[in-house]
Amino acid sequence: MIAITVFNGLYCSAHQVVEEMMHATGYRLVTDQEVIADAAKLSGMDEDVLAGVFPSEKYAAKSRSSYNGEAVGWLRLAMAYKLSERRNLIFHGYSALLLPPKMQHVLRVCLVSEIKERMLEGARAGECPEQELRDHIFANDLARANWVMTHTDSTDPWDECLYDLVLPVASQSARQSACRVMELLCKVAAQNGDSSRESLDDFLLSAKVQVNISHWGNCVSVTAKGDSISLSFNEHEKTLSEVNRDLCDLVSGLDGVKSVYVCIDRLYNQADVHCMPRRRPPSRNRANSSSGGGAFDLSLCESSGRRREDFALAARVHAVLARDGYPISVYADDGAISLAIMSHATMLQVVARKLCSLVSRIDGVKNVEVGLVQTYHKTPAYSGLRQRMASRILLEDDRKFPLSLPECLRTRDHISIAVYDGETVLSDNNERKPEIVLLDADLPGLDGIEAVRRVRLNNPEAKLLVISDRERDDYMNMGVSAYLHKPVTAAVLGDAIRGAAAGTLYSSV
């Protein structure tokens, strides 16, 4: 099984190309809406809430601080279950970037064009006034860039490092674009003879873990390798926000507590105190508890002038937080509780213990590790810098998108493969001399037998693989190396290519 993901820019003929890809590969299309519907059934969440995770042009210029980790976890789990069905699928849309970047047996395709070509396509579509078209495209691109920045290290939604193939669709027809995808699928299928489930199983387990720690989903990323789970705190500000929520949940239900205020102490971490308010100095009548874990001496209340009730309430709150080990100092003032987080490192240790305890109870998990990503301590200035970099990239009017293949598929010793359909058979200029030709012989306006003759004439030395619904013997009698009956799976395709390279005949019916 090799899944295909498609991410595209606005006005890049994406739907036409995807339709041609479906025809050429026999793959089934999975849209964002289908992923949302499956995630809603799994989670019980409202579809509108899940759909709200995906970008909107309205919020393109804003950082996605409201990014919903729980919803994304369920969306990933829905995709993992779809992939586990072992079907050949094309994921088209924002969900294409939810699959792990290092996941095997995934062919990642980006459809984009130069801005002048996109503006011509947009003018033909007539969806907005021509004088507003450039701003409309930029806003949509920036929304996609924010989505890319949320899930990758890149600031460029069209960065070739994110994909196996970046297709400049305006330079060729939708059918020819589909042929380029099919060529890459052939190469990947030929290289991946053993259909391993390991990366899929890892993805499925990591998605299950993520939805089980949804309370901390905004600040923790999850990866799996075998039965080992790695949890990484991905952003300081998100982590503090989740700790804030956890502390409020622990304290707000206690008798006598009317409100909860959380801040950080001066000693917390000088580099990070911008994220939350510093501790407010307690007023004279405010009860104070230390965070050292010792018992409170209520006899001190009268001599210090503090209200006995406030001191007792602070002691109860401190006892609750001490059970979890939070490094917190507590202040009480007539039922208003102020909590000051005193140690960054200790706070992370507390959260890590909670997460490890929760994750270790999940079926299939034997080992849990916790760490920080390299950009954990990034400041708001860092996010602003990425946003400005993305804007500069997207505003380039003269940017080109040359067709290129990933390095792993450009090696000298790899088999050269070409995919032909009706258009490419008729327009081939004989410049390419592939070792193997894959021909879709069910061509509108061109007889399949005649197409085989033309390919033979132009590439007499090539091994010819034919995909068709026509009778097998019609083609095998013409000396083709393989006959593949539609629809063709990636596994069958890989076997046929390797067989042709080895000089053996292959037939699938």
N, C-alpha and C positions, 0 to 999 in steps of 0.2 A: 504494500500500500504506500503510495506517495500522494500526499495531499498537496493541493495548490492553493496559495493565498494570493489575492489580488487587491492591491491598494492603488488608488488612482487620484489624479487631479480633476478639478472641474473642467468640463468641456474637453474631454480627452477620448471621446467615443468609447468609453469603458463598457457600456452595456452591449454594444455591437461586438466588441472584441471578445467579451466573456461568452456571448452566444456562440461565436465561432469556435471558441475554445471548447465549449461543451459539445459542439458537433464533432470537432476533430478528436477529442479524447474520450467521449462517452461519459465524462464525469458529471456528477449531479451538483447543482448550484445550492449553496447555503448562504442566505443573506443575513445581515445583521438582525433583521426582524425575526427570522427563524431562531437564531441563537437566543434572542431576548425571550421569545415565547417558551423555549425549552428551559431557560434559566428560571422563568417565572413559575413553571410547574415544579421544578426541583426545590425552589426556595420558599414559595408562597408569597414572594414579593410582587408588588404591582408592576406591570409591564412598563408603565410610564416612569416609575422610579428607576428601573433598570435602563430604559432608553435614555434617561437623563445623564447617564455616565458618558455617553458619546458626545462629541463636540457639537457646538452650535456657533454659527457665525456671530450671533448676538453677543456671545461671550468670548470671542476670539482673542481680544486684546487683554483678557484677564488671565492671571495664573489660575490653575484649577485647584485652588486650596480646598474646595468642597468635594474634591475627588473622593468617590465612594468606594473604599476598598472592599466592603462587603459585597456590593453589587458586582464589581469586577471579578471577585472570587467565584461567584455563582455563574457568571458568564463564561469564565474559563472552564469551570466544571462541566457546563453544558457542552462546550466544544470538545472537551476530553472524552465525554461519553459518546459523542458523535464519531470521533476518530476511532474509538475502541470498537465500533461496529465493523471496522475493517472495510469500509466502503471507499470508493474513489470520489473525493469531494473537492469542490472549489469553494473556498470561503472568500466572499467578495464584500469589502467594506471595511469599516473601522475594526471589526473583530479580527481582521487578518493580522493585526499587530499584537494580539493577545497571546499568540502561541510563543513559547520560549524561543529566543533567537538561535539557540544551539540545538534545537530539537531536530533529530534526523528525519529523513523521509518527508520533508516539507519543501516544496518548490515555491519560493517567494518571488512574486512578479509585481513590478510597479509600472503603471501606465501613465505616461505624461507626455506633454508636447511643449514646444517653445511658446512663449507668451503670445506672440503675434498669431500663431496658428490657433491658439485657444480663443483669442478674441474674435477671430473669424468664425470659429465654430459657435461661440456665444452669440454673435450677431445673427447667425443663421437660426439659432434656437429662439431668439426674440424674447428671452425671459426677463430682460431688463433693458432700459435705454442704453444706447451705445456709449453715451458720454459717461455712464456710470459703470460700464462693463469692467474696466481695469480695477476699480475699487472693489467691485463684487468678487472678482477672481482673487484679489489679494486677501480679502477678508476670509474667504473660504480656505485659501492656502494656509493662512495663519492659524485658523481653527485646527487644521490637520497637523500643522507644525506643533501646536500645543499638545495634541494627542501623542505625536511622536516623542516629544520631549518628556511626557509623562511616563512613557514605557521604554524608552531607549536613552542612550547617551548622546544621541545626535540632535542637532538643532535644525536639520534640513529634512523635510519630509520626502525628498527625492534623492537622498543620499544613497549612492550605489552600494555602500557598505551594508545597508539594511536589507538588500534584496539579492537574489540570484540573477535577476534579469531586469534591467530598466529599459522599457520599450518606448521609443519616441514614435508614438502611434501615427502622428500626422505625416510621417515620411513614407508610410506604406498603408495598404488597405487593412481592414479589420481581419480579413482572412489570412493575409500574409503575416500579420502580428500573431495570429493564432498558430501559424506554422512555426514561427520562431519559438513560441512556448513549447510546442510539440517537440521541436528539435532538442530543447534543453531537457524535456521530460525523458526523451529517449536516452540522452547521455546519463542522466541521473539513474534511470532504470538499469542501464547497462553496468554502472559502477556499483550499484547496491543490489547484488544478487541475493544476499541473505536478508530476508525480511525480519529484522529484529524488532521485538516489541519493547525493548528496554526503555528507549526514550519516551515512548507513549505511556508506559507504566509509570515512569518518573513524573511525567506531566500530570497524569491522573491523580497520583498520590499527593503531589504538591497542591493541586487544586482542592482536594479534599481537606488538606491541612488548612489551607487559607480560609475556607468557609467555616472551619471549626474554631478559628481564632479571629472571627470577623470583628469582634469587639476591638481588636488591635489592628485590624486590617489596613488602616490608613498609614500606619507607620512601620509595618513589617513586611518585607518581601520574603517569599518562600521558594526554595529550590529543593529538589529531591534527587538523590542518586542511590538507586537500590532501596534499601530500607533505612537510609540515613537522611535526615532532614536538616537543612541549614536555614536558619532564620536570621535575617539581617535588618537591623534598624536602618531605615533609609533616609530619614530626615529628622533633625533635632526638633524643629517646630511641631511637626506632626506628633512626635513622641510625647512632647510636653502636653500637647492638646489631649491626647488619649489618657495620659496620667492624670491630668486635670479632671477629665470625665470620670475616671475610676475613683479618684479621691472623693469627688462629689457624691457618687453613688454610695460609697462606703459610709459617708458621714451624714448625708441628708436625711436618712431614715431614723436616726437616733432621737430619742425623746429629748425635747428641749431645744433641738437645733431648728432655727428659723431660716437661716441662710448660710451659704458657704462661699468663701472667697479664697482663691488659690493664687499664690505668687511664688517668687523664688527669693531665697536669702542672698545676701551680699556675697556669701562664701560659696554659692552654688557652682558657678563657673564664670569667670569674668568674661570669657570670650562669647558666652551664649546668653547673657542676661537680657539682650534686646528682645527676645522672643516673648517674654512675659513680664508683667510688672514686678518691680522689686518689692521686698517686704515693706509694708507700711509700719512705721514705728508705733508700738502699742501706746494707747493713752494711759493715763494714770490709773483709771479704774478697770483696765482690761486685764483679765486673768491670763497668765503665761504658763506654758508647760515647756520643759526642755525636751529635746529629742533623744536624750541619752538612754532612755528606757528605764530609768529609776522610778520608784514609787513617789507619789505626791504626798507632801506633808500638809494636810488641810489646816493644821494648827498655825501655819504661817499666814493664813488669810487675814486674820484680824490685825496682826502686828504690821502687816504690809499695807493695810487699808483696802485690799482688793475684795470684791464681793465674793462671798463664799459660794454662791450658786454658780458664778462664772468659773471659778477655779475648779469646782467639782465637775462641771460640764467639760471643761478643757481636759481634765484627767480622764474622763470616759472616752472622749474622742481620741486622745493619745493612745489609750489602751487598745482601741480597735485598730488603729493604724500600725501600732507596734507589732501586732500579731502578724501583719504582712511584711514587717521590716522596713517600712517607708521611713526615710530620713527626714522627718517632718517636725517642725515646731508649731505649737497650737496656741491660738489666742481666742478668748471668748469674751463677748460683750453683749450681755442681755440676749443671748441666743444666737448672735451673729458670730460665726466661726471664721477665723482667718488662719489659713494653713500656709506655711512657708517651707518650700522644698529646699533642703540645705546642702545636698550633695548630688551632683550629676551622676557620678560613677555608682554610688550606692543605689540611686533611683533605678538606673539601668539594670543593676543586679537583681533588684526586686522584680522588675518586669520580666527579666529573663527567666527567673525561677518560675514565675506564674505561667509563662508561655511553655516552658519545658514540661512542666507538670501536666498542662492541658494537652500538648501535642503527643506526649509519650503514651497517652491512653488511646490513641487512634490506631485502629487495626493496620498492621503492616509497617508501623514505625518502631524501630529498635534503638535508634540513636538520634539525638538532637543536639545541634550545635548552634550557638548564638554569636553574632558578631555585628559589626558596623560596616556599611558601605563607605567607599572613599569620600563620597560627597555628603556624608551625614551632617557635618558641621557647616554646610553651605549657608550663607546669609541671604537675606532678601536681595542684596545687590547682585548675588550670583544668578538668581532667577531673572532679575531684570536684564543682566548682561546677556543671558541666553535668549531672552525675548528680543533684544535689539539685534543680536546676531541673526536670528531667524528672519526678522523683518528685512535686514539688509540683503540676505540671500534671496528672499522671495521677490524683492523689488528689482532684481536684475532683469532688464529687458532683453539682453543679448545672450542669455544663457543657452548653451547648447546641451543636447542629450544624445551623445553618440551611443549606438548600439554596442554593447559589450557583454561578454560572458564572464562568470567568476573565474578566478585564477585556477581553481581546482579542476575546471573543465576545459582549460586551454593548454593542457600539457601535451607535449609532442607525441608521446606514445599512446595517446587516446585515440579511439576510432573517430573519424570525421563522419558526421551524419547530416543529411539534408532531408527536409520534409517537404513534399510537393503536394499541391492540390491543383485544381484546374487552372487558376491564374498563373501559378509559378511554373507549371508545365509549359504553358503557352509563352510566357515571357522570360523564361530562363535564358541568360546570356552566355551560358557555357563557361563562365568564369570560375564557378565552383566545381571541383572535381571530388565529390565525397566518396568515401569507401562504401557507405551504405546509404541507400535512398529508401525512405518510407513514403509510400504513395497512398493517398486517399482516393480510391478508384471510383467511388460513387459521386461523380462530378456532374453538376448541372451543366448541360450544354456540351459535354464532352464524353464520348464513349470511353469506358474504363479500359477496354482492350487497346484503343487507339492511344490512350494516355501511357500505357505500358510501353508501346512501340516508341513513343516520343522520348520517354525517359531512357530507354535502351539506346536510342540513336545518339542522345546527348551524353550519356554516361555508360558506355559499353562495358567498362570494367567494374562498375559498381554492383554490389549485391542488392537486389531489389526485394523489398518487403511490401506486400500489398494488403491494405485494409479495405474490406468490401463486404457487402451483403450478397454479392453475386456468387454463382456456383464456383466452388473451389477449383475444379479441374480446368475451368476456362483459363485460369492464371497459372496454375502449376505446369500446364503444358507449354507455357511460354518461357519456362526456365527461371521463374522467380525463386528466390531463396526461402521465402516464407509467405504463407497466406494466413491472415489474421481476420477472424470473423468479428464484426462489431457486436457489442461494445468490447473494447480491448482494455484489460487491466494493465497496470504498470508492471506487475509481475510477469504476465505473458509477454509484454513488450520487451522487457529485459531479457527474458529467455530467448526470444526470437533474435534479438540483436547479437547476443553472445553466440548463438548458434550460427548466424550468418557469418560472423567474424571467424568462426572456427571451420566454416565450409560445410555445415550440415543443413539439411532441409528441415523446415519447421512448418507445422500447420496446426491451427486451432480452429475448432468448429463449434 
